């Protein structure tokens, strides 16, 4: 008769058997995640892995879960690498997951889509936050590897198109474990250095090579920049999270250089045209002002005291001439009238009558008009045309 075992002894025995069985270590299992829980305090993942007819409990501890490039979700089909062990307290076996990959989709791509969705929902990619590029930048910062061939392409294009701009290189790692932190540090330096535009990027590569630019930290660093950021990562077909977060995405680093600065030859043509148009406007305005000045000068001259005096003097001279003429005409007229009256008086003059043989008799210096006024013995004076004589009436 076998000995009696306790439940704990049995579970421990079975657990030991599971641990001894090498075929239950590091096995690959595919299934669909359900009842997924991300434990907030510990960071452990608890879930059930199931297929069409069966299910098994699973746990992924924080030290393994923190290495994943994506966040598992219920309903997701995955392939896990796990050990099968017994949880002695409950007497059940479960999967202790060491690694996990999306089933049918690359883990990196899935992580990319998952992060893209998360940041999009936060508004990181919204057009309303996109800053416009200045038309004529004075300083441009380039965040990239100093050894990158793409850097030389950008420098050549910028210097050819717009040689007056100042360019500063902010070196950083563009791939590898520490690349994301390096990019963020250089972005912060560029943003705090009075640049008008920041170009961040690198040449092409695989999805793994570009992973630093699919980092959440890099996306948030770009979004926080007060300076407009142009992303220039990889080839035209490459798209990263940084592209969505940037204010403008360039398909290539060379294209970013062209987008960042204007063509100086075109600007010269524009300046020449503007200068010509400005000269035409200024000449027109100058001519208009000269005409106005002439009119105002004429008006002012007309209002000057000298002009007033001259005008009044001319008027006075004219009136004086007219007055002189009137006086002369009046004198002539009066003289003619006087002559006429004189002739008339002359014709009526007693002296003229006496020349014809008449005389005047005066008594007591009064003319005697009648003989009846005289008597014998009166002394009289008889005035003739050529003199007078004394006489006595008898």
Secondary structure, 3 states (H helix, E strand, C coil): CCCCCCHHHHHHHHHHHHHHCHHHCCEEEEEEEEEEEECCCCCCEEEEEECCCCEEEEEECHHHHCCCCCCCCCCCEEEEEEEEEEECCCCEEEEEEEEEEECCCCHHHHHHHHHHHHHHHHCCCCHHHCCCCCCCCCEEEEEECCCCHHHHHHHHHHHHHCCCCEEEEEECCCCCCCHHHHHHHHHHHHHCCCCCEEEEEECCCCCCCCHHHHCHHHHHHHHHCCCEEEEEECCCCCCCHHHHHCCEECCCHHHHHHHHCCCHHHHHHHHHHHHHHHHHHHHHHHHHHHHHHHHHHHHHHHHCHHHHHHHHHHHHHHHHHHHHHHHHHHHHHHHHHHHHHHHHHHHHCHHHHHCCCCCEEEECCEECCCHHHCCCCCEEEEEECCEEEEEECC
